[in-house]
């Protein structure tokens, strides 16, 4: 579980650094405010989706959310690599980064379920891994992006695909979906 989560977060970090470089390369097209708005919008969209994605993962299981989220992020990252349209690039980045941020709740829930009774320790380790991997991913993205910015998006897509492959091979602590019965009216 944690390896898939770590790979997923590295993919997210890899996209955030080249994203800044990509948007900065459109400096003649976007103002600094528009660049900041686009970047914060991508993160905010994912953050707002986290409670919904978390609830869906409670009902359907973590594996499907993690696998589908990483697959969508990979396809969108490849689309960024192929695109020359600023509008399409930003739209695909919104999808890719937004999805990777949104599935964090399912990743963390899977880690807690896997650990059992040591929730605080598990969350501490999970956050340390995500932040550490994110920092390493940003450095790696910068190195790859200096060769060719497009390679950074391909690398992010590759890491998302790797997270899918790992997720397919890892045993998740699947529980039956939670069914909430409607409240009985008081008489």
C-alpha positions in Angstrom: 0.0 0.0 0.0 2.7 2.5 1.0 4.8 1.8 -2.1 1.9 2.5 -4.4 1.1 5.7 -2.4 4.7 6.8 -2.5 4.9 6.2 -6.2 1.7 8.1 -6.7 2.9 11.1 -4.7 6.2 11.1 -6.6 4.2 11.4 -9.8 2.3 14.4 -8.3 5.5 16.1 -7.2 7.1 15.5 -10.6 4.2 17.3 -12.3 4.2 20.3 -9.9 7.7 21.4 -10.7 7.5 21.2 -14.5 4.0 22.8 -14.2 5.7 25.9 -12.8 8.2 25.8 -15.6 5.5 25.2 -18.3 3.3 28.0 -17.1 6.4 30.3 -16.7 7.3 29.5 -20.3 3.9 31.1 -21.3 5.0 34.3 -19.6 4.0 36.3 -22.7 0.6 34.8 -22.6 -0.2 34.5 -18.9 0.4 37.1 -16.2 2.0 36.1 -13.0 -1.4 36.2 -11.3 -3.0 34.0 -14.0 -0.1 31.5 -13.5 -0.6 31.4 -9.8 -4.4 31.1 -10.2 -3.9 28.1 -12.6 -1.5 26.4 -10.3 -3.6 27.0 -7.1 -6.8 25.9 -9.0 -5.2 22.6 -9.8 -4.3 21.9 -6.2 -7.6 23.3 -4.8 -9.7 21.2 -7.1 -8.1 18.0 -5.8 -8.3 19.2 -2.2 -12.0 19.9 -2.5 -12.5 16.4 -4.1 -10.7 14.6 -1.3 -13.8 14.2 1.0 -15.9 12.9 -1.8 -13.2 10.5 -3.1 -12.7 9.4 0.5 -16.4 8.6 0.9 -16.5 6.8 -2.4 -13.5 4.7 -1.4 -15.4 3.9 1.8 -18.2 2.5 -0.2 -16.4 0.9 -3.1 -13.0 0.0 -1.8 -9.6 1.7 -1.9 -8.0 -0.3 -4.7 -10.3 0.9 -7.5 -10.0 4.6 -6.5 -6.2 4.4 -6.3 -5.9 2.4 -9.6 -8.3 4.5 -11.6 -7.0 7.8 -10.2 -3.4 6.9 -11.2 -4.5 5.7 -14.6 -6.4 8.9 -15.3 -3.4 11.0 -14.1 -1.0 9.0 -16.4 -3.2 9.5 -19.5 -3.6 13.2 -18.7 0.2 13.6 -18.2 0.8 12.0 -21.6 -1.8 14.4 -23.1 0.2 17.3 -21.6 3.3 16.0 -23.3 1.6 15.7 -26.6 -0.3 19.1 -26.5 0.8 22.5 -27.8 -2.4 24.3 -26.8 -2.1 26.3 -23.6 -5.8 25.7 -22.8 -5.5 22.0 -23.3 -2.3 21.8 -21.3 -3.9 23.6 -18.4 -7.0 21.5 -18.6 -5.1 18.3 -18.6 -2.9 19.4 -15.8 -6.0 20.2 -13.8 -7.2 16.7 -14.4 -3.9 15.0 -13.7 -2.8 17.0 -10.6 -6.4 17.3 -9.3 -6.9 13.5 -9.4 -3.5 12.8 -7.7 -4.4 15.2 -4.9 -7.9 13.8 -4.7 -6.9 10.2 -4.2 -4.7 11.0 -1.2 -7.6 10.4 1.2 -8.0 6.9 -0.2 -4.2 6.3 0.0 -4.1 7.3 3.6 -7.2 5.3 4.5 -5.6 2.2 2.9 -2.4 2.8 4.9 -4.4 3.1 8.2 -6.4 0.0 7.4 -3.3 -2.0 6.6 -1.6 -0.9 9.9 -4.5 -1.8 12.2 -4.3 -0.3 15.6 -1.4 2.1 15.2 -3.2 4.8 13.3 -1.2 7.8 14.6 2.1 6.1 13.8 0.9 5.0 10.4 -0.3 8.5 9.5 3.0 10.0 10.7 5.0 7.6 8.5 2.6 8.0 5.6 2.9 11.8 5.7 6.7 11.6 6.1 6.9 9.3 3.1 4.6 11.5 1.0 6.5 14.7 1.8 9.9 13.1 1.4 9.0 11.5 -1.9 7.4 14.7 -3.0 10.6 16.6 -2.3 12.7 14.0 -4.1 10.2 14.0 -7.0 10.6 17.8 -7.3 14.4 17.5 -7.6 14.1 14.7 -10.1 11.5 16.7 -12.1 13.9 19.6 -12.2 16.7 17.5 -13.5 14.6 15.8 -16.1 12.9 19.1 -17.0 16.3 20.7 -17.6 17.0 18.1 -20.3 13.6 18.6 -21.9 10.5 19.8 -20.1 8.3 17.3 -21.9 10.3 14.4 -20.4 9.1 15.5 -16.9 5.5 14.8 -17.9 6.4 11.5 -19.4 8.3 10.6 -16.2 5.2 11.6 -14.2 3.0 9.4 -16.4 5.5 6.5 -16.0 5.4 6.8 -12.2 1.6 6.9 -12.2 1.6 3.7 -14.4 4.1 2.2 -12.0 1.7 3.0 -9.1 -1.1 1.2 -11.0 1.1 -1.9 -11.5 2.2 -1.9 -7.8 -1.4 -1.4 -6.8 -2.5 -4.4 -8.8 0.1 -6.6 -7.1 -0.4 -5.3 -3.5 -3.0 -6.9 -1.2 -5.5 -4.3 0.1 -7.5 -4.7 3.3 -10.8 -4.7 1.5 -13.9 -4.6 3.6 -17.4 -5.0 2.3 -19.0 -1.8 1.3 -20.7 0.1 4.1 -24.5 0.3 3.6 -26.1 3.1 5.5 -29.8 2.4 6.2 -32.1 5.4 6.2 -33.2 6.7 9.6 -36.5 5.4 10.8 -39.1 8.1 11.4 -40.0 8.7 15.0 -43.6 8.2 15.9 
